[in-house]
Amino acid sequence: MKNKKISGAEAVIHCLLNEGVDLVWGYPGGAIMPVYDEFYKFQDKLKHVLARHEQGAIHAAQGYARSSGRVGVAIATSGPGATNLVTGIADAQIDSTPVVCITGQVPSHLLGSDAFQETDIIGISMPVTKWNYQITKASEIPEIFAKAFYIAKSGRPGPVLIDITKDAQFELCKYAYQKCDGIRSYFPYPVINNDSIDSAVALINKAKKPFIVWGQGVILGKAEEEFKNFVEKSGIPAAWTILGLSALPTSHELNVGMVGMHGNYGPNILTNKCDLLIAIGMRFDDRVTGDPSTYASQAKIIHLEIDPAEVDKNIKVDVPVIGNCKESLKMITDKIDKRSHKKWISKFDDLMKIEFDKVIKSDLSPNKKGLTMGESIIAINDYTKGDAIIVTDVGQHQMVACRYANFIRSKSNITSGGLGTMGFALPAAMGAKMGALDREDLKVLSAIVQDAVFPVTEIRWDSAHRRLGLLLNRFRWEDNEKAKRQGRDVERVQSLLVFENVIKVASQGVDRAQTDMVLSVLSLNAQEANGAENVIITLAGDGAIRVTCEAIEVTLKDVARPYLALSKKTPQHPA
């Protein structure tokens, strides 16, 4: 590839593949058509989802990014195609969603001439992107794409836009890709000041009525485990902002509800009664604070935040702790005293009882005909047991969902928070579904691959594309009922089991050097660990393979015709 010249359009595809992208949303047009021609050639490696409108494409990319923790990608043509992305870009910026947008542009010699479907998308998008860049030479493509993905996902995530002139897409270039791991004068992960840690610890240890408010920064920092450990060791009641919801299970005994305009009575009242407010990964927006001059004015305030620009922006704080909260929370947790605040927490419980009698009871058990929004959410809770991703649009139903939905897993509440974009939910839900495989799906998949066998030689780990593949010979358990009716054995079939977004692979009881070793699958199980997901492939004979993923994305595809096993025997399992 280094010595071979390829078109700029093909280089775009290779850049996406090198960044582990396998899913793109978009809508074609003349100025981006060369790239679309390349999509066709690479459809076995890169899936393109055709949107009906560019705004839908970027909202889908946002939903995908929010549920998976990966970078979402949206693509559009020049002029109106590009401007139709802007609302989604602005939404992604204020909600810190990592998205890379690719737009086509008129040929470079026509720039500034008001050519057909020309618009200055760089100038237009500059206020609502983390970074943007216009490519006019094919040779720029690898470096700019590497920077774009690095900037979009590092530090406080956000949207990036790359605008590519049509002549750059046609131009030939030598392709060589190197992932970006740093940019001069860009410091996405500030070094945490030890003095600020010690100051925070001192305030926490002596506080009588401490209170935690957490936001999406906990989720974006993949700090869910560290946050839970901090809450439990400190014994401090904690409340969420809209985008922070799901970082801590809703049922957790120290989870006291939602703050803000539509939040719960207790957390809002007691914000102005606490003696210490610990803000973690939140930006003190107006829907949370109300009048900033009176917000928690009686309390000392600690603010854990990765973006220095957010510190002291809306609310003056006493101890800023700048850095990734995954690191700062652990540092603080290691040093604080283990405590409980039962008397203080009882005040939250008392106020919740008042709110239940005056508000919640009528919301969830109304004396009127028809199904209310609150009843709908309770029905969803009963059905899913809290193990579901809920995507909402904007309005009262959004607030009802945030108030009453139960969550047991992080990254499960997806909504337009800061911008409040109507029309967000439908495309975002599509993207979210494609970005995360839920545990129920994994259970189904586990049942299907049970008793599958594969030689140790049929394991392929592609670290460059973060993909693990296993070629299985399995019983078609989905054929079981039909086989019983026909009085025959269950068919077998060769299938490809593929894991995406793989960070690392580890195993025990698997010796790749023994090329004649045949392994048998017992089950697949998921375990959340340090913000990532481990899929454990349990093998017969005490063996196991651990696949660590940014987000679980597993596919099972039959690659041969079904056949009956020579043994004519079907394994028996307890019902």
Secondary structure in CASP SS format (residue, H / E / C, confidence):
PFRMAT SS
TARGET T0000
AUTHOR 0000-0000-0000
METHOD secondary structure of the structure
MODEL  1
M C 1.00
K C 1.00
N C 1.00
K C 1.00
K E 1.00
I E 1.00
S E 1.00
G H 1.00
A H 1.00
E H 1.00
A H 1.00
V H 1.00
I H 1.00
H H 1.00
C H 1.00
L H 1.00
L H 1.00
N H 1.00
E C 1.00
G C 1.00
V C 1.00
D C 1.00
L E 1.00
V E 1.00
W E 1.00
G E 1.00
Y C 1.00
P C 1.00
G C 1.00
G H 1.00
A H 1.00
I H 1.00
M H 1.00
P H 1.00
V H 1.00
Y H 1.00
D H 1.00
E H 1.00
F H 1.00
Y H 1.00
K H 1.00
F C 1.00
Q C 1.00
D C 1.00
K C 1.00
L C 1.00
K E 1.00
H E 1.00
V E 1.00
L E 1.00
A C 1.00
R C 1.00
H C 1.00
E H 1.00
Q H 1.00
G H 1.00
A H 1.00
I H 1.00
H H 1.00
A H 1.00
A H 1.00
Q H 1.00
G H 1.00
Y H 1.00
A H 1.00
R H 1.00
S H 1.00
S H 1.00
G C 1.00
R C 1.00
V C 1.00
G E 1.00
V E 1.00
A E 1.00
I E 1.00
A E 1.00
T C 1.00
S C 1.00
G C 1.00
P H 1.00
G H 1.00
A H 1.00
T H 1.00
N C 1.00
L C 1.00
V H 1.00
T H 1.00
G H 1.00
I H 1.00
A H 1.00
D H 1.00
A H 1.00
Q H 1.00
I H 1.00
D C 1.00
S C 1.00
T C 1.00
P C 1.00
V E 1.00
V E 1.00
C E 1.00
I E 1.00
T E 1.00
G E 1.00
Q E 1.00
V C 1.00
P C 1.00
S H 1.00
H H 1.00
L H 1.00
L C 1.00
G C 1.00
S C 1.00
D C 1.00
A C 1.00
F C 1.00
Q C 1.00
E C 1.00
T C 1.00
D C 1.00
I H 1.00
I H 1.00
G H 1.00
I H 1.00
S H 1.00
M H 1.00
P H 1.00
V H 1.00
T C 1.00
K C 1.00
W E 1.00
N E 1.00
Y E 1.00
Q E 1.00
I E 1.00
T C 1.00
K C 1.00
A H 1.00
S H 1.00
E H 1.00
I H 1.00
P H 1.00
E H 1.00
I H 1.00
F H 1.00
A H 1.00
K H 1.00
A H 1.00
F H 1.00
Y H 1.00
I H 1.00
A H 1.00
K H 1.00
S C 1.00
G C 1.00
R C 1.00
P C 1.00
G C 1.00
P E 1.00
V E 1.00
L E 1.00
I E 1.00
D E 1.00
I E 1.00
T E 1.00
K H 1.00
D H 1.00
A H 1.00
Q H 1.00
F H 1.00
E C 1.00
L E 1.00
C E 1.00
K E 1.00
Y C 1.00
A C 1.00
Y C 1.00
Q C 1.00
K C 1.00
C C 1.00
D C 1.00
G C 1.00
I E 1.00
R C 1.00
S C 1.00
Y E 1.00
F C 1.00
P C 1.00
Y C 1.00
P C 1.00
V C 1.00
I C 1.00
N C 1.00
N H 1.00
D H 1.00
S H 1.00
I H 1.00
D H 1.00
S H 1.00
A H 1.00
V H 1.00
A H 1.00
L H 1.00
I H 1.00
N H 1.00
K H 1.00
A C 1.00
K C 1.00
K C 1.00
P E 1.00
F E 1.00
I E 1.00
V E 1.00
W E 1.00
G C 1.00
Q C 1.00
G H 1.00
V H 1.00
I H 1.00
L H 1.00
G C 1.00
K C 1.00
A C 1.00
E H 1.00
E H 1.00
E H 1.00
F H 1.00
K H 1.00
N H 1.00
F H 1.00
V H 1.00
E H 1.00
K H 1.00
S H 1.00
G C 1.00
I C 1.00
P C 1.00
A E 1.00
A E 1.00
W E 1.00
T C 1.00
I C 1.00
L C 1.00
G C 1.00
L C 1.00
S C 1.00
A C 1.00
L C 1.00
P C 1.00
T C 1.00
S C 1.00
H C 1.00
E C 1.00
L C 1.00
N E 1.00
V E 1.00
G E 1.00
M E 1.00
V C 1.00
G C 1.00
M C 1.00
H C 1.00
G C 1.00
N C 1.00
Y H 1.00
G H 1.00
P H 1.00
N H 1.00
I H 1.00
L H 1.00
T H 1.00
N C 1.00
K C 1.00
C C 1.00
D C 1.00
L E 1.00
L E 1.00
I E 1.00
A E 1.00
I E 1.00
G C 1.00
M C 1.00
R C 1.00
F C 1.00
D C 1.00
D H 1.00
R H 1.00
V H 1.00
T H 1.00
G C 1.00
D C 1.00
P C 1.00
S C 1.00
T C 1.00
Y C 1.00
A C 1.00
S C 1.00
Q C 1.00
A C 1.00
K E 1.00
I E 1.00
I E 1.00
H E 1.00
L E 1.00
E E 1.00
I C 1.00
D C 1.00
P H 1.00
A H 1.00
E H 1.00
V C 1.00
D C 1.00
K C 1.00
N C 1.00
I C 1.00
K C 1.00
V C 1.00
D C 1.00
V E 1.00
P E 1.00
V E 1.00
I E 1.00
G C 1.00
N C 1.00
C H 1.00
K H 1.00
E H 1.00
S H 1.00
L H 1.00
K H 1.00
M H 1.00
I H 1.00
T H 1.00
D H 1.00
K H 1.00
I C 1.00
D C 1.00
K C 1.00
R C 1.00
S C 1.00
H C 1.00
K H 1.00
K H 1.00
W H 1.00
I H 1.00
S H 1.00
K H 1.00
F H 1.00
D H 1.00
D H 1.00
L H 1.00
M H 1.00
K H 1.00
I H 1.00
E H 1.00
F H 1.00
D H 1.00
K H 1.00
V H 1.00
I H 1.00
K H 1.00
S H 1.00
D H 1.00
L H 1.00
S C 1.00
P C 1.00
N C 1.00
K C 1.00
K C 1.00
G C 1.00
L C 1.00
T C 1.00
M H 1.00
G H 1.00
E H 1.00
S H 1.00
I H 1.00
I H 1.00
A H 1.00
I H 1.00
N H 1.00
D H 1.00
Y H 1.00
T H 1.00
K C 1.00
G C 1.00
D C 1.00
A C 1.00
I C 1.00
I E 1.00
V E 1.00
T C 1.00
D C 1.00
V C 1.00
G C 1.00
Q H 1.00
H H 1.00
Q H 1.00
M H 1.00
V H 1.00
A H 1.00
C H 1.00
R H 1.00
Y H 1.00
A C 1.00
N C 1.00
F C 1.00
I C 1.00
R C 1.00
S C 1.00
K C 1.00
S C 1.00
N E 1.00
I E 1.00
T C 1.00
S C 1.00
G C 1.00
G C 1.00
L C 1.00
G C 1.00
T C 1.00
M C 1.00
G C 1.00
F C 1.00
A H 1.00
L H 1.00
P H 1.00
A H 1.00
A H 1.00
M H 1.00
G H 1.00
A H 1.00
K H 1.00
M H 1.00
G H 1.00
A C 1.00
L C 1.00
D C 1.00
R H 1.00
E H 1.00
D H 1.00
L H 1.00
K H 1.00
V H 1.00
L H 1.00
S H 1.00
A H 1.00
I H 1.00
V H 1.00
Q C 1.00
D C 1.00
A C 1.00
V E 1.00
F E 1.00
P E 1.00
V H 1.00
T H 1.00
E H 1.00
I E 1.00
R E 1.00
W E 1.00
D E 1.00
S C 1.00
A C 1.00
H C 1.00
R C 1.00
R E 1.00
L E 1.00
G E 1.00
L E 1.00
L E 1.00
L E 1.00
N E 1.00
R E 1.00
F E 1.00
R C 1.00
W H 1.00
E H 1.00
D H 1.00
N H 1.00
E H 1.00
K H 1.00
A H 1.00
K H 1.00
R H 1.00
Q H 1.00
G C 1.00
R C 1.00
D C 1.00
V C 1.00
E E 1.00
R E 1.00
V E 1.00
Q E 1.00
S E 1.00
L E 1.00
L E 1.00
V E 1.00
F E 1.00
E C 1.00
N C 1.00
V E 1.00
I E 1.00
K E 1.00
V E 1.00
A E 1.00
S E 1.00
Q E 1.00
G C 1.00
V C 1.00
D C 1.00
R C 1.00
A C 1.00
Q C 1.00
T C 1.00
D C 1.00
M C 1.00
V E 1.00
L E 1.00
S E 1.00
V E 1.00
L E 1.00
S E 1.00
L E 1.00
N E 1.00
A E 1.00
Q E 1.00
E E 1.00
A E 1.00
N C 1.00
G C 1.00
A E 1.00
E E 1.00
N E 1.00
V E 1.00
I E 1.00
I E 1.00
T E 1.00
L E 1.00
A C 1.00
G C 1.00
D C 1.00
G E 1.00
A E 1.00
I E 1.00
R E 1.00
V E 1.00
T E 1.00
C E 1.00
E C 1.00
A C 1.00
I C 1.00
E C 1.00
V E 1.00
T E 1.00
L E 1.00
K E 1.00
D E 1.00
V C 1.00
A C 1.00
R C 1.00
P C 1.00
Y E 1.00
L E 1.00
A C 1.00
L C 1.00
S C 1.00
K C 1.00
K C 1.00
T C 1.00
P C 1.00
Q C 1.00
H C 1.00
P C 1.00
A C 1.00
END
